[in-house]
Amino acid sequence: MSRFQRRVELSRLTPKLVEEHPWFEELLKRWRPAGQAPLKNERGQILSLRLAIRSQDIMTFYCGGQQIAKVKCSKKQFHASADLTYLQDDKPLKAETVDVPPCQPGEEGVELDRRIQRSLYKQGRDKDGALVLGEKVFVEELIGANADVFDVEIGLPGGATAPRMDLLALEPHGRGWRIVLWEAKLAANSGSRSLTNPKTLKQYEAYTTWLRSEQNRADFLQGARDACRSLVHAHDLASESGITLHPLGEGIRAIGSRENIVLTVDPVVRYVVDTRGRSGKSFVENRHDKKLRDETKGHVQLIGVDGSFVLDQLP
């Protein structure tokens, strides 16, 4: 059974490598660390990238929740792959991940921007001539307001079954830091109401159950440390390569730089619901947030029209 891991071969990531692989330099240039608002076009679609560390030596760059580049960084390999849908203008017969083909020297940034543009349709849908942005864009807003979000689209390893969690964040706790699991929902999405469905509740409770295992919890905490260490290394590498990035969060920098910092995890999933708009009003009036609190026994945060995207921190 596979274990929860978040590591890449950091010895490969050097200024010389960046110089030899211009396509990777372009990815770093478009990376916006957590705590920095996403870059958007005039329609509100996301154009910038977020970086997440994956198991098996993978660095994943996301744009509005879509995987734009999966970079294999191991002792023997360093290359990028992507969904074929984003690599060509014509819709492929089937969706598959393939190696990113080489482009003309100097065109790496242009090719990456084309890939990003081809992914934008996944960020929302047109309704009555207007673009209705989806849940992933809400998640982007949350990442942009919380500097210590260190992972996105988190799944359990091996045979454990549960929906992918939207965010992992760090919050100060005691003399160290605590990992928090966040699930984000739109009030307009029936999914925010179905969270109280017994079947759905059981899926989210899988995280709590999985973390009860001493070995799983140890793997999870080590994976979080490795992820933060990799983010710190990538951030420092960008600086050494002449790329100026927004600072990393205090927690990410601390956990990624010092092994002796205390790190714990809150195993109970927390929920953040976007209640902006008409659907949000009915969500509150019908007390769906109370139902969610009562059924999940977890913390529920509502973000309204004038609300901040900063996630609540608990004592």
C-alpha positions in Angstrom: 0.0 0.0 0.0 1.4 3.4 -0.9 2.1 6.0 1.8 1.5 9.7 2.0 4.6 11.4 0.6 5.5 14.9 -0.6 9.0 15.0 -1.9 11.1 15.8 -4.9 14.9 15.4 -5.6 15.9 18.9 -4.4 19.6 18.3 -5.4 18.4 18.5 -9.0 16.9 22.0 -8.5 19.8 24.4 -9.1 20.3 27.7 -10.9 22.2 25.7 -13.6 19.1 23.5 -14.2 16.9 26.5 -14.5 19.3 28.0 -17.1 19.3 24.7 -19.0 15.5 24.3 -19.0 13.9 27.6 -20.0 10.4 26.0 -19.8 10.9 25.5 -16.1 12.0 29.1 -15.6 8.7 30.2 -17.3 6.8 28.0 -14.8 8.6 29.6 -11.9 8.0 33.1 -13.3 4.2 32.5 -13.3 4.1 30.9 -9.8 2.2 33.0 -7.3 2.9 31.6 -3.8 0.0 31.4 -1.3 -0.8 34.8 0.2 -0.5 36.6 -3.2 -3.8 37.3 -5.1 -4.1 35.4 -8.4 -3.5 37.2 -11.7 -6.8 37.4 -13.6 -8.0 38.5 -17.0 -10.9 40.9 -17.6 -13.4 38.1 -17.2 -12.1 37.1 -13.8 -10.4 33.9 -15.0 -7.1 32.9 -13.4 -3.9 33.3 -15.4 -1.2 32.6 -12.7 0.1 29.3 -11.3 0.1 27.6 -7.9 2.8 25.0 -7.1 2.0 21.8 -5.1 4.4 19.0 -4.3 3.2 15.5 -5.0 4.5 12.0 -4.3 6.9 10.1 -6.5 9.0 13.2 -7.3 6.3 15.3 -8.8 5.9 19.1 -8.8 2.5 20.1 -10.1 1.7 23.6 -11.3 -2.0 24.5 -11.3 -3.9 27.3 -13.0 -7.4 27.8 -11.6 -7.4 24.2 -10.3 -6.3 22.7 -13.6 -3.0 20.9 -13.9 -0.9 22.9 -16.4 2.4 21.1 -15.8 3.4 17.9 -14.0 7.2 18.1 -13.5 9.0 14.9 -12.8 12.0 15.7 -10.6 14.0 12.6 -9.6 17.6 11.6 -9.5 17.3 10.3 -13.1 14.6 12.4 -14.7 13.6 16.0 -15.1 10.8 16.6 -17.6 7.3 18.0 -17.8 4.0 16.4 -18.9 0.5 17.9 -19.4 -3.0 17.1 -20.4 -3.1 16.7 -24.2 -6.2 19.0 -24.2 -4.0 21.9 -23.2 -1.2 21.1 -25.7 -3.2 21.5 -28.9 -6.0 23.6 -30.2 -8.1 20.7 -31.5 -10.0 18.6 -28.9 -8.3 15.2 -28.6 -10.2 12.0 -29.0 -9.5 11.1 -25.4 -8.0 13.0 -22.5 -4.5 11.8 -21.6 -1.3 13.1 -20.0 1.7 13.2 -22.4 5.2 14.7 -22.3 5.3 18.3 -23.2 7.0 18.4 -26.7 10.0 20.7 -27.1 9.3 24.1 -28.7 11.4 26.6 -30.6 14.1 28.2 -28.4 12.8 31.4 -26.9 9.1 30.3 -27.3 8.8 28.5 -24.0 6.8 31.4 -22.4 4.5 31.7 -25.4 3.8 27.9 -25.4 3.0 28.0 -21.7 0.6 30.9 -22.1 -1.2 29.1 -24.8 -1.5 26.1 -22.5 -3.0 28.3 -19.8 -5.4 29.9 -22.3 -6.7 26.5 -23.4 -7.5 25.6 -19.8 -9.6 28.7 -19.0 -12.9 27.1 -20.1 -12.7 24.8 -17.1 -12.9 27.7 -14.7 -16.6 28.6 -15.3 -19.6 28.4 -17.6 -21.4 31.0 -19.6 -25.0 31.7 -18.5 -27.2 34.4 -20.1 -24.1 36.0 -21.7 -22.2 36.2 -18.4 -19.4 34.0 -17.0 -20.3 32.1 -13.9 -17.0 31.2 -12.2 -16.7 27.8 -10.5 -15.5 26.5 -7.2 -11.9 26.3 -8.2 -11.7 30.1 -8.6 -13.1 30.5 -5.1 -10.3 28.2 -3.9 -7.8 30.4 -5.7 -9.2 33.5 -3.8 -8.7 31.6 -0.6 -5.1 30.6 -1.5 -4.4 34.3 -2.4 -5.5 35.5 1.1 -3.8 32.8 3.2 0.0 32.7 3.0 0.3 29.4 4.8 -1.7 27.2 2.4 0.9 24.6 1.4 -1.1 22.0 -0.6 -4.1 21.7 -2.8 -6.2 18.9 -4.3 -5.2 16.4 -1.5 -6.2 12.8 -1.7 -5.6 9.8 0.6 -3.0 7.3 -0.6 -3.4 3.6 -1.4 -6.8 2.0 -1.0 -8.2 4.7 1.3 -11.3 6.2 -0.3 -12.3 9.9 0.2 -13.0 12.9 -1.9 -10.1 15.2 -2.6 -9.6 17.9 0.0 -9.3 21.4 -1.4 -6.6 22.9 0.9 -4.0 22.1 3.5 -3.0 25.1 5.6 -0.9 25.8 8.6 -2.0 27.8 11.7 -0.1 28.8 14.8 -0.7 26.3 17.6 1.0 26.2 21.0 4.8 26.4 20.4 4.6 25.3 16.8 2.2 24.9 13.9 -0.9 22.8 13.2 -2.1 21.4 9.8 -5.7 22.2 9.0 -7.8 20.4 6.3 -10.2 22.7 4.5 -13.0 21.8 2.1 -14.4 24.8 0.1 -17.9 24.9 -1.3 -20.1 27.4 -3.2 -23.6 28.1 -1.7 -24.9 27.9 -5.2 -23.6 24.4 -5.6 -25.8 21.7 -4.2 -22.7 20.0 -2.9 -22.6 22.4 0.0 -26.0 21.1 1.1 -25.3 17.5 0.3 -22.4 17.5 2.8 -24.9 16.6 5.5 -25.9 13.5 3.5 -24.8 10.4 5.5 -23.0 8.9 2.6 -21.0 12.1 1.9 -20.3 12.6 5.6 -18.8 9.1 5.8 -16.5 10.0 2.9 -15.1 13.1 4.7 -14.9 11.2 8.0 -12.5 8.9 6.1 -9.8 11.6 6.7 -10.3 11.5 10.4 -10.3 7.7 10.5 -7.2 7.5 8.3 -5.3 10.0 10.6 -6.1 7.9 13.7 -3.5 5.4 12.5 -0.1 6.3 14.1 1.8 5.4 11.0 -0.5 7.4 8.7 -0.3 10.4 11.0 3.5 10.2 11.1 3.6 9.9 7.2 1.2 12.8 6.9 3.3 15.1 9.2 6.5 14.1 7.5 4.9 14.7 4.1 3.9 18.1 5.2 7.4 18.9 6.3 8.8 17.7 3.0 6.3 19.7 1.0 7.2 22.9 2.9 10.9 22.1 2.5 10.4 21.7 -1.3 8.4 25.0 -1.5 11.2 26.8 0.4 13.8 25.3 -1.9 11.9 26.2 -5.1 11.3 29.7 -3.8 14.9 30.3 -2.9 15.9 28.8 -6.3 13.7 31.3 -8.1 15.4 34.1 -6.2 18.9 32.8 -7.0 17.8 32.6 -10.7 16.8 36.3 -10.7 13.0 35.7 -10.4 11.3 37.9 -7.7 8.4 36.1 -6.0 6.0 37.0 -3.2 7.3 35.9 0.2 6.3 32.5 1.5 4.1 32.2 4.6 5.8 32.3 8.0 4.6 28.8 8.8 5.8 27.3 5.5 9.2 28.9 5.9 9.5 27.7 9.5 8.4 24.1 8.9 10.4 24.0 5.7 13.6 25.3 7.2 13.7 23.8 10.7 13.2 20.2 11.7 12.7 20.9 15.4 9.5 23.0 15.0 6.5 21.3 16.6 4.0 20.2 13.9 0.6 18.7 14.7 -2.6 18.1 12.7 -6.3 18.8 13.4 -8.0 15.6 12.0 -11.4 17.2 11.7 -12.2 18.7 8.3 -13.2 22.3 8.3 -15.6 23.9 5.8 -15.6 27.3 4.1 -18.7 28.3 2.1 -18.9 31.1 -0.5 -22.3 32.7 0.3 -21.9 35.7 -2.0 -24.9 36.2 -4.4 -28.5 35.2 -4.2 -27.9 31.5 -3.5 -25.9 32.6 -0.5 -28.8 34.5 1.0 -31.1 31.4 0.8 -28.3 29.2 2.2 -28.1 31.4 5.3 -31.9 31.9 5.6 -32.5 28.2 5.5 -29.8 27.7 8.0 -27.8 25.2 6.0 -24.7 26.4 7.8 -26.2 25.3 11.1 -27.1 21.9 9.6 -23.6 21.5 8.4 -22.1 22.3 11.8 -24.5 20.0 13.6 -23.9 17.1 11.2 -20.2 17.4 10.6 -19.2 18.6 14.1 -16.6 20.6 12.3 -15.9 24.3 12.0 -17.9 26.1 9.3 -16.9 29.5 7.9 -19.2 31.6 5.7 -17.7 34.2 3.3 -20.2 36.8 2.2 -20.2 39.8 -0.2 -18.1 42.0 2.1 -16.3 39.2 3.9 -12.6 38.5 4.0 -11.1 35.4 2.3 -8.8 34.9 5.3 -9.5 31.5 6.9 -10.5 31.3 10.5 -7.8 30.1 12.9 -8.9 28.1 16.0 -7.1 28.1 19.4 
